[in-house]
């Protein structure tokens, strides 16, 4: 299937089936796009939407967040998971305020120079906030390309040197169509070409899908290692400690934090890790607070 026809099929499908998400609405600000992209990393859309609204109501521009202590970002992050993202987002707000006059940069190289922003996020902001033409590649897009173009059951581990050219080869020349194609490929992977139960009968690429045409072969694909279970993990212990600290604006003694994690070894690792990551600070002898 020619790249132009491939892209047109996705863009036409997206026009009919795109979800109504805040960051897709006309007039949504670049700062909102940046915040949403931080939140959407490893967190489902349904959990992000209410938290995003709270953040943008409280901090409608980078300078508003930059004026707060980093701990307030950690507190407001609540249950989104991977709270280091909150610290990076705060640092990003500070950099935008101090180095870019409070305006989210547009060009990819400058975006890549901001804290917490990598290949995907930089291009996503340039494309979805400003409408520029760049390939955007997330997990969903890599899976669609792997199946429809390469005939594989799933995508291999991320590799920008491979993934970006693969998406570029499919990208329409028109900036607007390119942005819609990027978003459409993401939506297709999220709703139709899912990891576990692809809905091939609803896919606009079904007739041209290389994996489907080959009879859905089960081939070995080098994927990311599977993450360990959350229950009983050190990640769960870290979350329990942070929940106690988020619930109060005052420093908390270690004895009280220890009540949230009954295993002393896990508690010790959790506190040590949170201190090392800058998510909590020691404000006295065995007394802790958010930064």
ChimeraX commands (.cxc) that place a marker at each C-alpha (Angstrom):
marker #1 position 0.00,0.00,0.00 radius 0.5
marker #1 position 1.54,3.39,-0.97 radius 0.5
marker #1 position 2.41,5.67,1.94 radius 0.5
marker #1 position -0.06,8.31,0.76 radius 0.5
marker #1 position -2.95,5.83,0.75 radius 0.5
marker #1 position -1.84,4.39,4.10 radius 0.5
marker #1 position -1.85,7.85,5.68 radius 0.5
marker #1 position -5.16,8.84,4.06 radius 0.5
marker #1 position -6.87,5.73,5.44 radius 0.5
marker #1 position -5.71,6.57,8.98 radius 0.5
marker #1 position -6.56,10.28,8.72 radius 0.5
marker #1 position -10.06,9.52,7.39 radius 0.5
marker #1 position -10.66,6.96,10.14 radius 0.5
marker #1 position -9.42,9.39,12.81 radius 0.5
marker #1 position -11.80,12.11,11.57 radius 0.5
marker #1 position -14.71,9.80,12.38 radius 0.5
marker #1 position -13.51,7.98,15.47 radius 0.5
marker #1 position -11.22,10.31,17.44 radius 0.5
marker #1 position -12.04,10.58,21.13 radius 0.5
marker #1 position -12.95,14.01,22.47 radius 0.5
marker #1 position -9.89,14.66,24.63 radius 0.5
marker #1 position -8.99,18.03,26.18 radius 0.5
marker #1 position -5.63,18.36,24.43 radius 0.5
marker #1 position -7.30,17.89,21.03 radius 0.5
marker #1 position -9.74,20.76,21.40 radius 0.5
marker #1 position -9.21,24.06,19.54 radius 0.5
marker #1 position -7.36,26.65,21.57 radius 0.5
marker #1 position -5.79,24.20,24.01 radius 0.5
marker #1 position -2.53,25.96,25.05 radius 0.5
marker #1 position 0.99,24.64,24.40 radius 0.5
marker #1 position 1.61,24.58,28.17 radius 0.5
marker #1 position -1.43,22.33,28.55 radius 0.5
marker #1 position -0.09,20.04,25.83 radius 0.5
marker #1 position 3.26,19.83,27.62 radius 0.5
marker #1 position 1.62,19.03,30.97 radius 0.5
marker #1 position -0.63,16.41,29.38 radius 0.5
marker #1 position 2.32,14.70,27.71 radius 0.5
marker #1 position 4.17,14.43,31.03 radius 0.5
marker #1 position 1.07,12.99,32.69 radius 0.5
marker #1 position 0.28,10.54,29.90 radius 0.5
marker #1 position 3.64,8.79,30.20 radius 0.5
marker #1 position 2.75,5.34,31.57 radius 0.5
marker #1 position -0.64,6.56,32.87 radius 0.5
marker #1 position -4.06,5.81,31.31 radius 0.5
marker #1 position -6.03,8.68,29.75 radius 0.5
marker #1 position -8.98,8.20,32.12 radius 0.5
marker #1 position -6.77,8.95,35.14 radius 0.5
marker #1 position -5.02,11.89,33.50 radius 0.5
marker #1 position -8.05,13.97,32.44 radius 0.5
marker #1 position -9.30,15.04,35.92 radius 0.5
marker #1 position -5.80,15.64,37.23 radius 0.5
marker #1 position -4.87,17.68,34.14 radius 0.5
marker #1 position -7.87,19.94,34.66 radius 0.5
marker #1 position -6.88,20.50,38.29 radius 0.5
marker #1 position -3.30,21.35,37.32 radius 0.5
marker #1 position -4.20,23.80,34.57 radius 0.5
marker #1 position -6.76,25.50,36.81 radius 0.5
marker #1 position -4.16,25.95,39.53 radius 0.5
marker #1 position -1.16,26.54,37.26 radius 0.5
marker #1 position -2.44,27.92,33.93 radius 0.5
marker #1 position 1.04,28.89,32.77 radius 0.5
marker #1 position 4.63,27.77,33.49 radius 0.5
marker #1 position 5.41,30.77,35.71 radius 0.5
marker #1 position 2.59,29.85,38.09 radius 0.5
marker #1 position 4.03,26.39,38.70 radius 0.5
marker #1 position 7.61,27.69,38.79 radius 0.5
marker #1 position 6.65,30.06,41.63 radius 0.5
marker #1 position 5.65,27.12,43.85 radius 0.5
marker #1 position 7.94,24.78,45.78 radius 0.5
marker #1 position 8.69,21.49,43.96 radius 0.5
marker #1 position 6.88,19.65,46.75 radius 0.5
marker #1 position 3.59,21.22,45.69 radius 0.5
marker #1 position 3.94,19.54,42.29 radius 0.5
marker #1 position 4.60,16.22,44.02 radius 0.5
marker #1 position 1.57,16.75,46.25 radius 0.5
marker #1 position -0.72,17.61,43.33 radius 0.5
marker #1 position 0.51,14.61,41.34 radius 0.5
marker #1 position -1.40,12.35,43.74 radius 0.5
marker #1 position -2.09,8.91,42.21 radius 0.5
marker #1 position -0.70,9.40,38.71 radius 0.5
marker #1 position 2.30,7.21,39.52 radius 0.5
marker #1 position 6.02,7.65,38.84 radius 0.5
marker #1 position 6.12,10.92,40.82 radius 0.5
marker #1 position 9.58,11.88,39.58 radius 0.5
marker #1 position 7.66,13.15,36.56 radius 0.5
marker #1 position 6.18,15.84,38.83 radius 0.5
marker #1 position 9.64,17.06,39.82 radius 0.5
marker #1 position 10.76,17.10,36.18 radius 0.5
marker #1 position 7.63,18.99,35.18 radius 0.5
marker #1 position 8.31,21.57,37.87 radius 0.5
marker #1 position 11.92,21.90,36.71 radius 0.5
marker #1 position 10.64,22.26,33.15 radius 0.5
marker #1 position 8.31,25.08,34.23 radius 0.5
marker #1 position 11.23,26.86,35.92 radius 0.5
marker #1 position 13.40,26.55,32.80 radius 0.5
marker #1 position 10.62,27.82,30.51 radius 0.5
marker #1 position 9.99,30.76,32.84 radius 0.5
marker #1 position 13.63,31.72,33.29 radius 0.5
marker #1 position 15.05,30.90,29.87 radius 0.5
marker #1 position 12.14,31.29,27.44 radius 0.5
marker #1 position 10.07,34.17,28.85 radius 0.5
marker #1 position 7.38,31.77,30.02 radius 0.5
marker #1 position 6.61,30.54,26.49 radius 0.5
marker #1 position 6.80,26.83,25.68 radius 0.5
marker #1 position 9.42,26.49,22.91 radius 0.5
marker #1 position 8.35,25.36,19.46 radius 0.5
marker #1 position 11.44,23.84,17.88 radius 0.5
marker #1 position 12.46,20.29,18.73 radius 0.5
marker #1 position 16.16,20.95,19.61 radius 0.5
marker #1 position 15.16,23.61,22.15 radius 0.5
marker #1 position 12.45,21.39,23.61 radius 0.5
marker #1 position 14.98,18.58,23.98 radius 0.5
marker #1 position 17.05,20.92,26.16 radius 0.5
marker #1 position 14.27,21.19,28.77 radius 0.5
marker #1 position 14.24,18.94,31.88 radius 0.5
marker #1 position 12.31,15.69,31.48 radius 0.5
marker #1 position 11.72,16.05,27.73 radius 0.5
marker #1 position 12.96,13.36,25.37 radius 0.5
marker #1 position 12.50,12.46,21.71 radius 0.5
marker #1 position 8.82,11.58,21.94 radius 0.5
marker #1 position 7.69,14.48,24.14 radius 0.5
marker #1 position 9.61,17.13,22.18 radius 0.5
marker #1 position 8.07,16.07,18.88 radius 0.5
marker #1 position 4.61,15.61,20.40 radius 0.5
marker #1 position 4.64,19.22,21.65 radius 0.5
marker #1 position 5.92,20.57,18.32 radius 0.5
marker #1 position 3.25,18.62,16.42 radius 0.5
marker #1 position 0.19,18.76,18.68 radius 0.5
marker #1 position 0.71,22.22,20.19 radius 0.5
marker #1 position 2.13,24.04,17.18 radius 0.5
marker #1 position 1.12,21.93,14.16 radius 0.5
marker #1 position 4.64,21.40,12.84 radius 0.5
marker #1 position 5.55,18.37,10.73 radius 0.5
marker #1 position 7.56,15.77,12.65 radius 0.5
marker #1 position 7.25,12.02,13.20 radius 0.5
marker #1 position 5.83,11.22,16.64 radius 0.5
marker #1 position 6.38,7.66,17.83 radius 0.5
marker #1 position 4.88,6.13,20.96 radius 0.5
marker #1 position 4.17,2.51,21.95 radius 0.5
marker #1 position 0.87,2.46,20.06 radius 0.5
marker #1 position 2.38,3.79,16.85 radius 0.5
marker #1 position 5.29,1.37,16.99 radius 0.5
marker #1 position 2.82,-1.52,17.32 radius 0.5
marker #1 position 0.71,-0.39,14.34 radius 0.5
marker #1 position 3.80,-0.03,12.14 radius 0.5
marker #1 position 5.17,-3.39,13.31 radius 0.5
marker #1 position 1.95,-5.16,12.36 radius 0.5
marker #1 position 0.64,-3.28,9.35 radius 0.5
marker #1 position 3.99,-2.58,7.65 radius 0.5
marker #1 position 6.48,-5.14,8.96 radius 0.5
marker #1 position 4.19,-8.14,9.51 radius 0.5
marker #1 position 5.26,-8.63,13.14 radius 0.5
marker #1 position 2.93,-9.45,16.06 radius 0.5
marker #1 position 4.26,-6.57,18.14 radius 0.5
marker #1 position 6.90,-3.86,18.16 radius 0.5
marker #1 position 10.43,-4.38,19.35 radius 0.5
marker #1 position 11.91,-2.25,22.13 radius 0.5
marker #1 position 12.03,1.49,21.33 radius 0.5
marker #1 position 14.86,2.59,19.05 radius 0.5
marker #1 position 14.73,6.16,17.74 radius 0.5
marker #1 position 17.19,5.43,14.92 radius 0.5
marker #1 position 14.74,2.82,13.60 radius 0.5
marker #1 position 11.36,4.14,14.76 radius 0.5
marker #1 position 11.58,7.76,13.58 radius 0.5
marker #1 position 12.56,6.91,9.96 radius 0.5
marker #1 position 9.80,4.27,9.84 radius 0.5
marker #1 position 7.19,6.86,10.82 radius 0.5
marker #1 position 8.72,9.55,8.59 radius 0.5
marker #1 position 8.33,7.26,5.58 radius 0.5
marker #1 position 4.54,7.25,6.15 radius 0.5
marker #1 position 4.10,10.93,7.09 radius 0.5
marker #1 position 2.03,13.13,4.75 radius 0.5
marker #1 position 3.73,16.20,3.30 radius 0.5
marker #1 position 1.05,18.63,4.50 radius 0.5
marker #1 position 1.61,19.85,8.06 radius 0.5
marker #1 position -2.04,19.53,9.06 radius 0.5
marker #1 position -2.40,16.06,7.60 radius 0.5
marker #1 position 0.87,15.02,9.25 radius 0.5
marker #1 position -0.42,16.12,12.67 radius 0.5
marker #1 position -3.71,14.30,12.13 radius 0.5
marker #1 position -1.86,11.21,10.93 radius 0.5
marker #1 position 0.34,11.18,14.05 radius 0.5
marker #1 position -2.71,11.46,16.29 radius 0.5
marker #1 position -4.64,8.94,14.21 radius 0.5
marker #1 position -1.91,6.32,14.43 radius 0.5
marker #1 position -1.85,6.73,18.22 radius 0.5
marker #1 position -5.62,6.42,18.39 radius 0.5
marker #1 position -5.60,3.38,16.13 radius 0.5
marker #1 position -3.12,1.63,18.39 radius 0.5
marker #1 position -4.97,2.63,21.55 radius 0.5
marker #1 position -8.48,1.63,20.42 radius 0.5
marker #1 position -8.21,-0.88,17.58 radius 0.5
marker #1 position -4.72,-2.35,17.09 radius 0.5
marker #1 position -4.37,-3.09,20.80 radius 0.5
marker #1 position -1.64,-5.24,22.29 radius 0.5
marker #1 position -3.81,-8.12,23.50 radius 0.5
marker #1 position -7.04,-8.14,21.46 radius 0.5
marker #1 position -6.76,-6.26,18.16 radius 0.5
marker #1 position -10.10,-5.48,16.53 radius 0.5
marker #1 position -9.02,-6.23,12.97 radius 0.5
marker #1 position -12.58,-6.16,11.61 radius 0.5
marker #1 position -12.77,-2.46,12.56 radius 0.5
marker #1 position -9.30,-1.46,11.35 radius 0.5
marker #1 position -8.99,0.87,8.35 radius 0.5
marker #1 position -5.71,-0.86,7.46 radius 0.5
marker #1 position -7.02,-4.43,7.67 radius 0.5
marker #1 position -6.95,-5.09,3.94 radius 0.5
marker #1 position -3.31,-3.97,3.71 radius 0.5
marker #1 position -2.01,-5.25,7.07 radius 0.5
marker #1 position 1.10,-7.37,6.52 radius 0.5
marker #1 position 0.64,-9.30,9.77 radius 0.5
marker #1 position -2.97,-10.17,8.97 radius 0.5
marker #1 position -2.09,-11.13,5.38 radius 0.5
marker #1 position 0.59,-13.50,6.69 radius 0.5
marker #1 position -1.92,-15.30,8.93 radius 0.5
marker #1 position -0.93,-13.62,12.21 radius 0.5
marker #1 position 2.42,-15.43,12.64 radius 0.5
marker #1 position 3.71,-15.71,16.20 radius 0.5
marker #1 position 7.24,-14.42,15.76 radius 0.5
marker #1 position 9.79,-13.68,18.45 radius 0.5
marker #1 position 10.07,-9.95,19.10 radius 0.5
marker #1 position 12.62,-8.38,21.44 radius 0.5
marker #1 position 10.38,-6.43,23.82 radius 0.5
marker #1 position 10.98,-4.46,26.99 radius 0.5
marker #1 position 11.31,-6.54,30.17 radius 0.5
marker #1 position 7.98,-7.05,31.92 radius 0.5
marker #1 position 7.63,-4.81,34.96 radius 0.5
marker #1 position 7.43,-6.51,38.34 radius 0.5
marker #1 position 4.11,-6.60,40.17 radius 0.5
marker #1 position 3.23,-3.43,42.09 radius 0.5
marker #1 position 1.68,-5.23,45.07 radius 0.5
marker #1 position 4.31,-5.81,47.75 radius 0.5
marker #1 position 6.99,-3.94,45.79 radius 0.5
marker #1 position 9.30,-1.13,46.82 radius 0.5
marker #1 position 7.31,1.09,44.44 radius 0.5
marker #1 position 4.22,0.44,46.53 radius 0.5
marker #1 position 6.17,1.30,49.68 radius 0.5
marker #1 position 7.38,4.56,48.16 radius 0.5
marker #1 position 3.81,5.42,47.23 radius 0.5
marker #1 position 2.61,4.72,50.76 radius 0.5
marker #1 position 5.23,7.05,52.24 radius 0.5
marker #1 position 4.36,9.81,49.78 radius 0.5
marker #1 position 0.66,9.49,50.52 radius 0.5
marker #1 position 1.27,10.29,54.17 radius 0.5
marker #1 position 3.40,13.31,53.30 radius 0.5
marker #1 position 0.93,14.59,50.70 radius 0.5
marker #1 position -1.84,14.54,53.29 radius 0.5
marker #1 position -0.18,17.17,55.47 radius 0.5
marker #1 position 1.70,20.42,54.97 radius 0.5
marker #1 position 3.85,19.73,58.01 radius 0.5
marker #1 position 6.98,17.57,58.45 radius 0.5
marker #1 position 6.29,13.99,59.49 radius 0.5
marker #1 position 8.42,11.84,61.84 radius 0.5
marker #1 position 9.76,8.58,60.52 radius 0.5
marker #1 position 7.83,6.64,63.15 radius 0.5
marker #1 position 4.57,7.78,61.60 radius 0.5
marker #1 position 5.77,7.09,58.05 radius 0.5
marker #1 position 6.81,3.63,59.18 radius 0.5
marker #1 position 3.21,2.84,60.06 radius 0.5
marker #1 position 2.38,3.01,56.34 radius 0.5
marker #1 position 4.96,0.34,55.46 radius 0.5
marker #1 position 5.03,-2.50,57.96 radius 0.5
marker #1 position 8.14,-4.20,56.51 radius 0.5
marker #1 position 11.14,-2.31,58.02 radius 0.5
marker #1 position 13.46,-3.28,55.15 radius 0.5
marker #1 position 11.04,-2.06,52.50 radius 0.5
marker #1 position 10.41,1.11,54.48 radius 0.5
marker #1 position 14.15,1.81,54.71 radius 0.5
marker #1 position 14.64,1.27,50.97 radius 0.5
marker #1 position 11.61,3.43,50.19 radius 0.5
marker #1 position 12.83,6.37,52.27 radius 0.5
marker #1 position 16.39,6.09,50.97 radius 0.5
marker #1 position 15.15,5.99,47.38 radius 0.5
marker #1 position 12.79,8.94,47.83 radius 0.5
marker #1 position 15.59,10.99,49.39 radius 0.5
marker #1 position 17.95,10.11,46.55 radius 0.5
marker #1 position 15.35,11.08,43.96 radius 0.5
marker #1 position 14.62,14.41,45.65 radius 0.5
marker #1 position 10.97,13.51,46.23 radius 0.5
marker #1 position 11.30,14.00,49.99 radius 0.5
marker #1 position 13.79,15.89,52.16 radius 0.5
marker #1 position 15.03,15.35,55.70 radius 0.5
marker #1 position 14.20,18.36,57.89 radius 0.5
marker #1 position 15.44,16.97,61.17 radius 0.5
marker #1 position 16.54,13.77,62.87 radius 0.5
marker #1 position 14.23,11.16,61.30 radius 0.5
marker #1 position 11.75,13.84,60.23 radius 0.5
marker #1 position 10.75,14.24,56.56 radius 0.5
marker #1 position 8.76,16.55,54.27 radius 0.5
marker #1 position 8.06,17.13,50.63 radius 0.5
marker #1 position 10.73,19.33,48.96 radius 0.5
marker link #1:1,2 radius 0.2
marker link #1:2,3 radius 0.2
marker link #1:3,4 radius 0.2
marker link #1:4,5 radius 0.2
marker link #1:5,6 radius 0.2
marker link #1:6,7 radius 0.2
marker link #1:7,8 radius 0.2
marker link #1:8,9 radius 0.2
marker link #1:9,10 radius 0.2
marker link #1:10,11 radius 0.2
marker link #1:11,12 radius 0.2
marker link #1:12,13 radius 0.2
marker link #1:13,14 radius 0.2
marker link #1:14,15 radius 0.2
marker link #1:15,16 radius 0.2
marker link #1:16,17 radius 0.2
marker link #1:17,18 radius 0.2
marker link #1:18,19 radius 0.2
marker link #1:19,20 radius 0.2
marker link #1:20,21 radius 0.2
marker link #1:21,22 radius 0.2
marker link #1:22,23 radius 0.2
marker link #1:23,24 radius 0.2
marker link #1:24,25 radius 0.2
marker link #1:25,26 radius 0.2
marker link #1:26,27 radius 0.2
marker link #1:27,28 radius 0.2
marker link #1:28,29 radius 0.2
marker link #1:29,30 radius 0.2
marker link #1:30,31 radius 0.2
marker link #1:31,32 radius 0.2
marker link #1:32,33 radius 0.2
marker link #1:33,34 radius 0.2
marker link #1:34,35 radius 0.2
marker link #1:35,36 radius 0.2
marker link #1:36,37 radius 0.2
marker link #1:37,38 radius 0.2
marker link #1:38,39 radius 0.2
marker link #1:39,40 radius 0.2
marker link #1:40,41 radius 0.2
marker link #1:41,42 radius 0.2
marker link #1:42,43 radius 0.2
marker link #1:43,44 radius 0.2
marker link #1:44,45 radius 0.2
marker link #1:45,46 radius 0.2
marker link #1:46,47 radius 0.2
marker link #1:47,48 radius 0.2
marker link #1:48,49 radius 0.2
marker link #1:49,50 radius 0.2
marker link #1:50,51 radius 0.2
marker link #1:51,52 radius 0.2
marker link #1:52,53 radius 0.2
marker link #1:53,54 radius 0.2
marker link #1:54,55 radius 0.2
marker link #1:55,56 radius 0.2
marker link #1:56,57 radius 0.2
marker link #1:57,58 radius 0.2
marker link #1:58,59 radius 0.2
marker link #1:59,60 radius 0.2
marker link #1:60,61 radius 0.2
marker link #1:61,62 radius 0.2
marker link #1:62,63 radius 0.2
marker link #1:63,64 radius 0.2
marker link #1:64,65 radius 0.2
marker link #1:65,66 radius 0.2
marker link #1:66,67 radius 0.2
marker link #1:67,68 radius 0.2
marker link #1:68,69 radius 0.2
marker link #1:69,70 radius 0.2
marker link #1:70,71 radius 0.2
marker link #1:71,72 radius 0.2
marker link #1:72,73 radius 0.2
marker link #1:73,74 radius 0.2
marker link #1:74,75 radius 0.2
marker link #1:75,76 radius 0.2
marker link #1:76,77 radius 0.2
marker link #1:77,78 radius 0.2
marker link #1:78,79 radius 0.2
marker link #1:79,80 radius 0.2
marker link #1:80,81 radius 0.2
marker link #1:81,82 radius 0.2
marker link #1:82,83 radius 0.2
marker link #1:83,84 radius 0.2
marker link #1:84,85 radius 0.2
marker link #1:85,86 radius 0.2
marker link #1:86,87 radius 0.2
marker link #1:87,88 radius 0.2
marker link #1:88,89 radius 0.2
marker link #1:89,90 radius 0.2
marker link #1:90,91 radius 0.2
marker link #1:91,92 radius 0.2
marker link #1:92,93 radius 0.2
marker link #1:93,94 radius 0.2
marker link #1:94,95 radius 0.2
marker link #1:95,96 radius 0.2
marker link #1:96,97 radius 0.2
marker link #1:97,98 radius 0.2
marker link #1:98,99 radius 0.2
marker link #1:99,100 radius 0.2
marker link #1:100,101 radius 0.2
marker link #1:101,102 radius 0.2
marker link #1:102,103 radius 0.2
marker link #1:103,104 radius 0.2
marker link #1:104,105 radius 0.2
marker link #1:105,106 radius 0.2
marker link #1:106,107 radius 0.2
marker link #1:107,108 radius 0.2
marker link #1:108,109 radius 0.2
marker link #1:109,110 radius 0.2
marker link #1:110,111 radius 0.2
marker link #1:111,112 radius 0.2
marker link #1:112,113 radius 0.2
marker link #1:113,114 radius 0.2
marker link #1:114,115 radius 0.2
marker link #1:115,116 radius 0.2
marker link #1:116,117 radius 0.2
marker link #1:117,118 radius 0.2
marker link #1:118,119 radius 0.2
marker link #1:119,120 radius 0.2
marker link #1:120,121 radius 0.2
marker link #1:121,122 radius 0.2
marker link #1:122,123 radius 0.2
marker link #1:123,124 radius 0.2
marker link #1:124,125 radius 0.2
marker link #1:125,126 radius 0.2
marker link #1:126,127 radius 0.2
marker link #1:127,128 radius 0.2
marker link #1:128,129 radius 0.2
marker link #1:129,130 radius 0.2
marker link #1:130,131 radius 0.2
marker link #1:131,132 radius 0.2
marker link #1:132,133 radius 0.2
marker link #1:133,134 radius 0.2
marker link #1:134,135 radius 0.2
marker link #1:135,136 radius 0.2
marker link #1:136,137 radius 0.2
marker link #1:137,138 radius 0.2
marker link #1:138,139 radius 0.2
marker link #1:139,140 radius 0.2
marker link #1:140,141 radius 0.2
marker link #1:141,142 radius 0.2
marker link #1:142,143 radius 0.2
marker link #1:143,144 radius 0.2
marker link #1:144,145 radius 0.2
marker link #1:145,146 radius 0.2
marker link #1:146,147 radius 0.2
marker link #1:147,148 radius 0.2
marker link #1:148,149 radius 0.2
marker link #1:149,150 radius 0.2
marker link #1:150,151 radius 0.2
marker link #1:151,152 radius 0.2
marker link #1:152,153 radius 0.2
marker link #1:153,154 radius 0.2
marker link #1:154,155 radius 0.2
marker link #1:155,156 radius 0.2
marker link #1:156,157 radius 0.2
marker link #1:157,158 radius 0.2
marker link #1:158,159 radius 0.2
marker link #1:159,160 radius 0.2
marker link #1:160,161 radius 0.2
marker link #1:161,162 radius 0.2
marker link #1:162,163 radius 0.2
marker link #1:163,164 radius 0.2
marker link #1:164,165 radius 0.2
marker link #1:165,166 radius 0.2
marker link #1:166,167 radius 0.2
marker link #1:167,168 radius 0.2
marker link #1:168,169 radius 0.2
marker link #1:169,170 radius 0.2
marker link #1:170,171 radius 0.2
marker link #1:171,172 radius 0.2
marker link #1:172,173 radius 0.2
marker link #1:173,174 radius 0.2
marker link #1:174,175 radius 0.2
marker link #1:175,176 radius 0.2
marker link #1:176,177 radius 0.2
marker link #1:177,178 radius 0.2
marker link #1:178,179 radius 0.2
marker link #1:179,180 radius 0.2
marker link #1:180,181 radius 0.2
marker link #1:181,182 radius 0.2
marker link #1:182,183 radius 0.2
marker link #1:183,184 radius 0.2
marker link #1:184,185 radius 0.2
marker link #1:185,186 radius 0.2
marker link #1:186,187 radius 0.2
marker link #1:187,188 radius 0.2
marker link #1:188,189 radius 0.2
marker link #1:189,190 radius 0.2
marker link #1:190,191 radius 0.2
marker link #1:191,192 radius 0.2
marker link #1:192,193 radius 0.2
marker link #1:193,194 radius 0.2
marker link #1:194,195 radius 0.2
marker link #1:195,196 radius 0.2
marker link #1:196,197 radius 0.2
marker link #1:197,198 radius 0.2
marker link #1:198,199 radius 0.2
marker link #1:199,200 radius 0.2
marker link #1:200,201 radius 0.2
marker link #1:201,202 radius 0.2
marker link #1:202,203 radius 0.2
marker link #1:203,204 radius 0.2
marker link #1:204,205 radius 0.2
marker link #1:205,206 radius 0.2
marker link #1:206,207 radius 0.2
marker link #1:207,208 radius 0.2
marker link #1:208,209 radius 0.2
marker link #1:209,210 radius 0.2
marker link #1:210,211 radius 0.2
marker link #1:211,212 radius 0.2
marker link #1:212,213 radius 0.2
marker link #1:213,214 radius 0.2
marker link #1:214,215 radius 0.2
marker link #1:215,216 radius 0.2
marker link #1:216,217 radius 0.2
marker link #1:217,218 radius 0.2
marker link #1:218,219 radius 0.2
marker link #1:219,220 radius 0.2
marker link #1:220,221 radius 0.2
marker link #1:221,222 radius 0.2
marker link #1:222,223 radius 0.2
marker link #1:223,224 radius 0.2
marker link #1:224,225 radius 0.2
marker link #1:225,226 radius 0.2
marker link #1:226,227 radius 0.2
marker link #1:227,228 radius 0.2
marker link #1:228,229 radius 0.2
marker link #1:229,230 radius 0.2
marker link #1:230,231 radius 0.2
marker link #1:231,232 radius 0.2
marker link #1:232,233 radius 0.2
marker link #1:233,234 radius 0.2
marker link #1:234,235 radius 0.2
marker link #1:235,236 radius 0.2
marker link #1:236,237 radius 0.2
marker link #1:237,238 radius 0.2
marker link #1:238,239 radius 0.2
marker link #1:239,240 radius 0.2
marker link #1:240,241 radius 0.2
marker link #1:241,242 radius 0.2
marker link #1:242,243 radius 0.2
marker link #1:243,244 radius 0.2
marker link #1:244,245 radius 0.2
marker link #1:245,246 radius 0.2
marker link #1:246,247 radius 0.2
marker link #1:247,248 radius 0.2
marker link #1:248,249 radius 0.2
marker link #1:249,250 radius 0.2
marker link #1:250,251 radius 0.2
marker link #1:251,252 radius 0.2
marker link #1:252,253 radius 0.2
marker link #1:253,254 radius 0.2
marker link #1:254,255 radius 0.2
marker link #1:255,256 radius 0.2
marker link #1:256,257 radius 0.2
marker link #1:257,258 radius 0.2
marker link #1:258,259 radius 0.2
marker link #1:259,260 radius 0.2
marker link #1:260,261 radius 0.2
marker link #1:261,262 radius 0.2
marker link #1:262,263 radius 0.2
marker link #1:263,264 radius 0.2
marker link #1:264,265 radius 0.2
marker link #1:265,266 radius 0.2
marker link #1:266,267 radius 0.2
marker link #1:267,268 radius 0.2
marker link #1:268,269 radius 0.2
marker link #1:269,270 radius 0.2
marker link #1:270,271 radius 0.2
marker link #1:271,272 radius 0.2
marker link #1:272,273 radius 0.2
marker link #1:273,274 radius 0.2
marker link #1:274,275 radius 0.2
marker link #1:275,276 radius 0.2
marker link #1:276,277 radius 0.2
marker link #1:277,278 radius 0.2
marker link #1:278,279 radius 0.2
marker link #1:279,280 radius 0.2
marker link #1:280,281 radius 0.2
marker link #1:281,282 radius 0.2
marker link #1:282,283 radius 0.2
marker link #1:283,284 radius 0.2
marker link #1:284,285 radius 0.2
marker link #1:285,286 radius 0.2
marker link #1:286,287 radius 0.2
marker link #1:287,288 radius 0.2
marker link #1:288,289 radius 0.2
marker link #1:289,290 radius 0.2
marker link #1:290,291 radius 0.2
view
